[in-house]
Amino acid sequence: MASTREAAGLAAYLTDRYSEALADLRTVRRITGTNDHWAVMADCERGLGRPERALAMAATPEAKTLDKETQIELRMVAAGARLDMEQPEAAVVQLQGADLTPAKIQPWTARLRYAYAEALLAAEREDEAREWFMRAADADSDGLTDAAERVDDLDGIAFDEFEDELDADAEDAAEDEDIAPEGHVDEADEDDEDEDDEEEDEGGEDGAAHEELTAEASADSDSSDSHSDTDREADPDAPGEDTTH
């Protein structure tokens, strides 16, 4: 029963169904007597719009019995509650401590630094926020955060806009050099080609007509000569060329 309710509670939490998640995880706590999901329960209170309850949970004696990783999670939840209540400087203080700069990178280090950078940014301390986003990126070997992208955003780098500018420059250069973009057919060129095709068609038709007329004239001439020769043979008395000397 406890494992079933635990699975249901965590699934509800991951799909933002905070009321269901809180009910299931409270049941798990009653059955097992453990506080393993104390930080998740506090975050559910935040999700339900009750950040003050999340802060109260972070200050209870139960919070002191949690393992190190859950304590870190609870601190990030409490800092988020402070941000919900528009208290960014308090959120910064909530996250400060030696855990931000451990001797060895821990599984939670990247996320803790990221949360700290977010709090600094909310407090309008952009230079410090950029530094901690960079530190979060350095510790984030598993890609759990978008810390590197946040650094780029703070630096004002927008790759899509940069690519659009390059495309625009290329088009301007092509227009200046009167070079049509690849795959583009100029309308004037199309008109010239159409006129050339029409002239070729007309020339072909005129040539064919001329050949036909020439052939008919030749045929008429041959027919006339043939009739003349036939008439001479039929009338021997007809005057002809005198061949006597």
C-alpha positions as CSV (number, residue, x, y, z in Angstrom):
1,M,0.0,0.0,0.0
2,A,2.7,2.5,0.9
3,S,4.7,1.9,-2.3
4,T,1.6,2.2,-4.4
5,R,0.6,5.5,-2.8
6,E,4.2,6.7,-3.1
7,A,4.3,6.0,-6.8
8,A,0.9,7.6,-7.4
9,G,1.9,10.7,-5.3
10,L,5.2,11.2,-7.2
11,A,3.5,10.7,-10.6
12,A,0.9,13.3,-9.6
13,Y,3.6,15.7,-8.5
14,L,5.5,15.4,-11.8
15,T,2.3,16.2,-13.7
16,D,1.5,19.2,-11.6
17,R,-1.5,17.7,-9.8
18,Y,-0.3,19.0,-6.5
19,S,-3.4,18.3,-4.4
20,E,-3.5,14.6,-5.3
21,A,0.3,14.4,-4.8
22,L,0.1,16.0,-1.3
23,A,-2.7,13.6,-0.2
24,D,-0.9,10.5,-1.4
25,L,2.5,11.5,0.1
26,R,0.9,12.4,3.4
27,T,-0.6,8.9,3.5
28,V,2.8,7.4,2.8
29,R,4.3,9.4,5.7
30,R,1.6,8.1,8.1
31,I,2.1,4.5,7.0
32,T,5.9,4.5,7.0
33,G,6.6,7.2,9.6
34,T,9.4,8.7,7.4
35,N,9.9,12.2,6.0
36,D,11.6,11.1,2.8
37,H,9.3,13.3,0.7
38,W,9.2,16.3,3.0
39,A,10.7,18.6,0.4
40,V,8.3,17.4,-2.3
41,M,5.3,18.0,0.0
42,A,6.6,21.5,0.7
43,D,6.8,22.2,-3.0
44,C,3.3,20.9,-3.5
45,E,2.2,23.6,-1.0
46,R,4.0,26.1,-3.3
47,G,2.2,24.7,-6.3
48,L,-1.1,25.2,-4.6
49,G,-0.4,28.8,-4.0
50,R,0.6,28.5,-0.4
51,P,4.3,29.6,-0.2
52,E,4.0,30.5,3.5
53,R,3.2,26.8,4.3
54,A,6.3,25.7,2.4
55,L,8.4,28.1,4.5
56,A,6.8,26.8,7.7
57,M,7.7,23.2,6.7
58,A,11.3,24.2,6.0
59,A,11.5,25.5,9.6
60,T,10.0,22.5,11.4
61,P,12.0,20.0,13.5
62,E,11.3,17.3,10.8
63,A,13.4,19.3,8.4
64,K,16.5,18.7,10.6
65,T,16.1,14.9,10.4
66,L,16.4,14.8,6.6
67,D,19.3,13.5,4.7
68,K,21.7,15.9,3.0
69,E,20.2,15.8,-0.4
70,T,16.6,16.3,0.8
71,Q,17.8,19.2,3.0
72,I,19.3,20.9,-0.1
73,E,16.0,20.3,-2.0
74,L,14.1,21.8,0.9
75,R,16.3,24.9,0.8
76,M,15.6,25.4,-2.9
77,V,11.9,25.0,-2.2
78,A,12.1,27.6,0.6
79,A,14.0,30.0,-1.7
80,G,11.3,29.5,-4.4
81,A,8.6,30.3,-1.8
82,R,10.5,33.5,-1.0
83,L,10.5,34.4,-4.7
84,D,6.7,33.7,-4.9
85,M,6.3,36.2,-2.1
86,E,8.4,38.7,-3.9
87,Q,11.3,38.5,-1.5
88,P,14.3,38.0,-3.8
89,E,17.0,39.1,-1.3
90,A,15.6,36.7,1.3
91,A,15.7,33.9,-1.3
92,V,19.4,34.7,-1.9
93,V,20.2,34.4,1.8
94,Q,18.2,31.2,2.0
95,L,20.5,29.6,-0.5
96,Q,23.9,30.9,0.7
97,G,26.3,28.5,2.4
98,A,29.3,26.3,1.9
99,D,27.2,23.9,-0.2
100,L,27.5,26.3,-3.1
101,T,31.3,25.7,-3.2
102,P,31.9,22.1,-2.1
103,A,35.4,20.6,-2.3
104,K,33.9,17.9,-4.6
105,I,30.9,18.4,-7.0
106,Q,27.8,16.7,-5.6
107,P,24.7,15.5,-7.5
108,W,22.8,18.6,-6.3
109,T,25.5,21.2,-6.9
110,A,24.4,22.3,-10.4
111,R,20.8,22.7,-9.4
112,L,21.7,24.6,-6.2
113,R,23.9,27.0,-8.0
114,Y,21.3,27.4,-10.7
115,A,18.6,28.3,-8.0
116,Y,21.1,30.7,-6.4
117,A,21.7,32.4,-9.8
118,E,17.9,32.7,-10.3
119,A,17.5,34.4,-6.9
120,L,20.4,36.8,-7.7
121,L,18.8,37.7,-11.1
122,A,15.4,38.3,-9.4
123,A,17.3,40.6,-7.0
124,E,18.6,42.5,-10.0
125,R,22.2,41.4,-9.4
126,E,22.9,40.4,-13.0
127,D,26.7,40.3,-12.8
128,E,26.6,37.9,-9.9
129,A,23.8,35.9,-11.5
130,R,25.9,35.5,-14.7
131,E,28.8,34.2,-12.6
132,W,26.7,31.6,-10.8
133,F,25.0,30.5,-14.0
134,M,28.5,29.8,-15.3
135,R,29.4,27.9,-12.2
136,A,26.2,25.9,-12.5
137,A,27.0,25.1,-16.1
138,D,30.5,23.9,-15.1
139,A,29.0,21.6,-12.5
140,D,26.2,20.3,-14.8
141,S,27.9,17.4,-16.6
142,D,24.5,15.7,-17.0
143,G,22.7,18.6,-18.6
144,L,20.1,18.9,-15.8
145,T,19.8,22.7,-16.3
146,D,20.0,25.2,-19.1
147,A,22.6,27.3,-17.3
148,A,24.8,27.7,-20.4
149,E,21.9,29.1,-22.4
150,R,21.1,31.5,-19.5
151,V,24.6,32.9,-19.7
152,D,24.1,33.5,-23.4
153,D,20.8,35.3,-22.7
154,L,22.5,37.5,-20.2
155,D,25.3,38.3,-22.7
156,G,22.6,39.3,-25.2
157,I,23.4,36.5,-27.7
158,A,20.4,35.5,-29.8
159,F,21.5,32.9,-32.4
160,D,18.2,33.1,-34.4
161,E,18.4,36.8,-34.8
162,F,22.1,36.6,-35.8
163,E,21.2,34.0,-38.5
164,D,18.4,36.3,-39.7
165,E,20.8,39.2,-40.0
166,L,23.3,37.1,-42.0
167,D,20.5,36.1,-44.4
168,A,19.4,39.7,-44.8
169,D,23.0,40.8,-45.5
170,A,23.4,38.1,-48.2
171,E,20.2,39.2,-49.9
172,D,21.3,42.8,-49.8
173,A,24.6,41.9,-51.3
174,A,22.9,40.0,-54.1
175,E,20.6,42.9,-54.9
176,D,23.6,45.3,-54.9
177,E,25.4,43.1,-57.4
178,D,22.3,42.6,-59.4
179,I,22.6,38.9,-58.9
180,A,19.4,37.0,-58.5
181,P,19.2,34.5,-55.7
182,E,19.7,30.9,-56.6
183,G,16.6,29.3,-58.1
184,H,15.1,32.7,-58.9
185,V,14.0,33.5,-62.4
186,D,13.7,37.1,-63.3
187,E,10.3,38.1,-64.9
188,A,12.0,40.2,-67.6
189,D,14.1,37.1,-68.6
190,E,10.9,35.0,-68.8
191,D,9.3,37.7,-71.1
192,D,12.4,37.8,-73.3
193,E,12.4,34.0,-73.6
194,D,8.7,34.0,-74.4
195,E,9.2,36.6,-77.2
196,D,12.1,34.6,-78.6
197,D,10.0,31.4,-78.7
198,E,7.2,33.3,-80.4
199,E,9.6,34.7,-83.0
200,E,11.0,31.2,-83.6
201,D,7.4,29.8,-84.0
202,E,6.4,32.6,-86.4
203,G,9.6,32.2,-88.4
204,G,9.0,28.4,-88.6
205,E,5.5,29.0,-89.9
206,D,6.6,31.6,-92.5
207,G,9.4,29.3,-93.7
208,A,7.0,26.4,-94.0
209,A,4.5,28.5,-95.9
210,H,7.2,29.8,-98.2
211,E,8.4,26.3,-99.0
212,E,4.8,25.2,-99.7
213,L,4.3,28.1,-102.1
214,T,7.7,27.3,-103.8
215,A,6.7,23.7,-104.2
216,E,3.4,24.6,-105.8
217,A,5.0,27.0,-108.2
218,S,7.5,24.4,-109.2
219,A,4.8,21.9,-109.8
220,D,2.8,24.3,-111.9
221,S,6.0,25.1,-114.0
222,D,6.7,21.4,-114.6
223,S,3.1,20.8,-115.6
224,S,3.2,23.7,-118.1
225,D,6.4,22.4,-119.7
226,S,4.9,19.0,-120.0
227,H,1.8,20.3,-121.7
228,S,3.9,22.4,-124.2
229,D,6.0,19.4,-125.2
230,T,2.9,17.2,-125.6
231,D,1.3,19.8,-127.9
232,R,4.4,20.0,-130.1
233,E,4.4,16.2,-130.5
234,A,0.7,16.2,-131.4
235,D,1.0,18.9,-134.1
236,P,4.0,18.3,-136.4
237,D,3.0,21.3,-138.6
238,A,3.3,23.6,-135.8
239,P,6.1,26.1,-136.3
240,G,9.3,25.2,-134.5
241,E,12.9,26.2,-134.4
242,D,14.5,26.1,-137.8
243,T,17.6,23.9,-137.6
244,T,18.5,24.0,-141.4
245,H,21.3,26.1,-142.8
